Amino acid sequence: MIKRLSEVRRLPRLGHIRLGIKATAASGQEYPKEVDYFILDPKTPDPDWNDALVKKFAELYGPKPKAIKIMFPPADPQIFFPQFYKRYGATTLVKCKGDGEVATTAPEFAAGLEQIGEDERGFIQVKCLGPECPYQKGKNEFAKNKECSRMGLLQVILPELPGFGIWQINTGSYNSIVNMNSAIEWLESLCGRFAMIPITLMRVPTDIQYEGKRGKHWILQVDQQRFSIGDLQKIALTPAEKIALPAPDETKDTLFFLEGGKRPDEPEDAQTAGQGAHEGGENGAGAGTAAQPGEDGGKDTPEGGK
C-alpha cells in the first residue's frame, strides 16, 4: 500500500444538472433563459447510457421536475461547493478568480485592478471588489460588457438514479448560494454531519427586484418540511467515509458566458415577450428567507449569468 495514495477514494463526475436553457429571440440572437425545473445533462462516455439516465430521471421525477432527491458528498464543503467571482475570456479558461477580497489573475488581465501581491505559482493577486469590480459592472473603460459574475459550483449525489458519481449544479444566485450553505450547516447541526443524508432539493418561485425591475424566479431550496428529524438522525448514525471528488468543472459555462467571455445580455425582444431570465440580478431566496433586492446579479437559469 502506498501512503497518501492507496487510501484515496474518488467519485467520477457523471454530468450536470441544468437550471435553464438556451433560447432564441425573434432577432435570432441566443440568450440564456431560466426554467422552473431541473434538467439532467449526462456527460458519460456512453451515449446510450446518457439517454438511459435521462429517461430514468424523467421516470423518477417527471418530465419537468421541480423537486429531486440529492445527497451532499462526504467531503469538505469548500471542495463540493466552492463559490467565487469569476471572469472568463474567449477560451474556456478563467481570466480572474476572487473571493470578494483577493483575486488571482495574470498581468494582462489586471487593467484597472489594484495589485496587492503574488501567489506561489507566480500569478499576481489583486484587490477583489466583488459587485463593484469594473469587470462586473461593465460599460466602462476597462470592460464594455459585464464579464465577471459570482458562481457557486455545487456537486451532489443522486441516490435514486443509477450510476455512482457526482452531478454538478452551477448557480450565480445570491439566495440560492445562501440557501445551500444554510442547508449544509443546518444538517450538520441537526445530525452531526451533512454527508450522505437524503434530502429533497427544490426549485422555489420567488419574486425578486433587481435594477428597478421585479420578476419571478426559481431558486434552489432544500425541503425542510416533508421529512422526520428522527429518521434523518437515524440515517446519520451510519458513518460516511470521506472520499475525494473530481475538481469542480470550471470551464466556461456557455449558459453563463457567451462568445468572447461576455456575460449574456437578454435581447430586448425577449424582454418584451416576457421571457426574461434575470433573477433580480440573481436567483432567488429560500429556506424561509426573503429575497434580497438588488443582491443578485446572476441567474439561476442557464446557470448563472448576468
N, C-alpha and C positions, 0 to 999 in steps of 0.2 A: 504494500500500500504506500502511496506517495503522499507525504504530509502536505496539507493545504491544497490537495488536488483530488485525491480519491474520495474525500468526504463531501465534495461539492455536488449538489443536485441542481439541475436546471430544467425549467419548463420552456418548450418552444412557443413562439408566437403563432397563433393559428389565423389571425386576421384582425379586422377592425369591426367595431360596431358604430355605424354612422348615425348622425343626428340630422342630416339634411341631404339634399340632392343638388345636382347642377340643373338649373332651369334655363330656358332661353326666352329672352324678352322679344317683344314684337320687332325690335330693331335688329334682331339676330344675335345680339350680344348675350353671352353666357354669364350667369351670375349664380352665387350660392343661395339656395332657398331652404329655409327651415321647414321641417316637417314635425308633426307631433307624435312620431312613433320611432322605434328603433329599427335600423336596417342592418342586417348581418352581411358582412363583406369578407368572406373567407379568402385566405391567401396561401393555401397549402399547395404543394407541387402537383397535386392530382385534381384536374378539373372536374372529374366525375364525383370525387369526394366533396369538392366545394359545392356542387349542385345538391348533393345529398344533405349537406349541412344546412343549406338554405331551406330545403324542403322540410327537414326535421324542425328547424327553428319555427317555421310557419305552423307546423302541426302542434307544437308545444304552446305557442303564444298567439297564434293568429297571423293573418297576412300583414297587418299593420299594428304590431303590439305596442301598447303604451306602458306595459309593465313586464319585466323579465326577472328571473331568478339569477342572482350572482353570488359569488363569494370573493372576499378580498384574499389575496395570496399570502402565505406565511413569509413575509419579507418586510423590510423596513419601509414605512410609508414614503420616505424620501426616494425609495427605489421604484415602488409600484405606482406612485402618484406624484412625480416631480412637477413643479409649477414654476414657470419663468416667463419673463418678457423675451420675445424672440423676433429677430429681423432676418429676413431671407433676401437673397438676390435672385438672379435669373436661373441659377442652378438650384439643386436641392439642398445645398449646404447652408448652414446657419452663418449669417454675417456677424451677428451680435447677440449675446445672451446674457440677461441680467436678472437680478433678484429684487430690484427696486432701490438698491443702494449701490451695488457694484456690478458692472457688466464687463464681460470679456469680449474683445474684438481684435481685429487686425488694424494696423495704422491706416491702411487705405479706406477703411470703413468708419473712421473715427472723427470725421469732419464735424465740427460743432459740438463735440463732446469733450469734457474735461478729463484729461489723463491723470490718474492717481497712483499708478504703479504698473507692475508687470508680474505675470504668474510664472510658475515653474516651467511652463512649456515655451515661454518666450512671447506669449500673446500679451498685448497691453490691457490694462484694466482702466476703465473709465467710470465716472460717476453715472450711475443708472438713475434717470429721472422719472422712470415709470410713465404715467399718463402725461407728464409734462415734457417728455422727450420729443425733440423736433421731428424725429422719425415716426413717432406715434401720432403726433398732431398733423403732420403733412402741411402742404400749402405754404412752404417757407423756402428759404434759400438753400437748405440742406436736403429737403425732401419734398418734391412736388406732390407726391401721393403718400398716404399713410402706409408705412412699411412695417411698423412694429406692432406687435399685439401680445397680450398675455395669453398663455396657453397652459392648460393642465392636461397631462397625459396619464389617464387612469387605466391601469392594467387589472383585469378581473378574470375570474374563472367562471364559466357557465356550467354548473354542476349537472344540469339536466340534459345537456347537449353531448352527443358522442364526441370522443376525442379528448386528449389530455394535453392541455396547453393554455396559453394566455390570449385574451382578447383585449384590444386597446380601444379606448374611447377618448377622443380628443375634444376638449371644450375650451372656449375662450370666455365663458360666462363667469362673471364675478360671483353670482349667487350659487351657481352650480358647484363651483370650486369650494365655496364656503360650506355648502351642504355636505359635500363628500368628506371634507376634513372633519366636520362635526360628527358625521356618522361613524367614522373611524374611531374618534375619541370616545363617542358615546358607547359604542360596542365594547371597547376596551374597559371602560369604567364599569359597565354592567356585567360583563362576562369574564373580565380578566385578560381578554385578548380580543382581537378583531378578525383574526385569520380563520379561514375555512369554516365560517358560520354562514349558513344560507339565509340571505335576505332578499327582499324584493326591491328592485330599482325601477323607478317610475319616471315618466315624462309628465310634469305637472303644469297646467296652464297658469300663467301669472301675468298680470298687467304691469308693464314697465314703461316708465317715462325716460326718454333719452333725447337730449338736444331739442327739447321742446315738443317732442312727439311721443304720444302714448300708443302702445300696441300690445297685443297678447303674444306671449312666447312660452315655450315649453322647456322647463328647466329640469335638471336632474335632482331627484329627491328619493331618499330611502323611505319605504313604507314603515312607519313606526306604530301602526295600529293593528294590522291583521297578523299578529303573532303572539305567542305566550312567552313572557320573560322567563318563566320556569323552564320551558322547552329549550330556549336559547342557552340557558345556563347549563342544562344537562349536556347539550352538544359540546359546550366549551370544556367539559370535563375531560374530553379526549384530547391529548396534546397534539399540537400541529408542529411538525418538524420544519425548521427553516429550509428554504430552497433558494437557489439562485434563479433570477429572472433574466430573460433577454433584455438587453439595453433597450429603453424606450425607442420606438421608431421616431426619430427626429427629422427625417427627410421632409421636405416641404410638402405640406398637405395642400393639394390644389383646391380643396374646398375652403381653405383659409387664405391661400395666396395664389394669385394668377400669374400670368406671364410676366417675367421681369421682377418677381418678388413683391409686386404691389398687392396691398390688401384690396380685395374686390369691392368696388362701389356698386350699389344697386342701381340698375338703369332707371331713368326717370319713368319710362313707360311701364316698368314693372311696379314702381311705387304707385303710379296712377291706378293700376289694376288691382291694387291691394295685395300684392304678392310679396310684401317686404319680408326680408329675412333678419332684420335688425331686432335685437332683443334689448331695446333701450340702450343699445350700445353694448348690451351684454346678453346674458342668458338667464335671467330669472332670479327667483328667490326660492325658498323652500324650507322644508323641515320646520314649518311653522314660523318661518322668518319672512318679514315683509321685504319685498324687492326694494333695493336701494336706488332711488332715482339718480341718474347721471353717473352711477358707478360702473356701468357696463359699456365696454367698447368692443366686446367680442360677440360672436353669435354662436348659439349652441346649435347651429344648423350645420350646414356644411362644415361642421366642426369649427366654428370659431369665427374669426373674421374681422369684421371691420369695426 
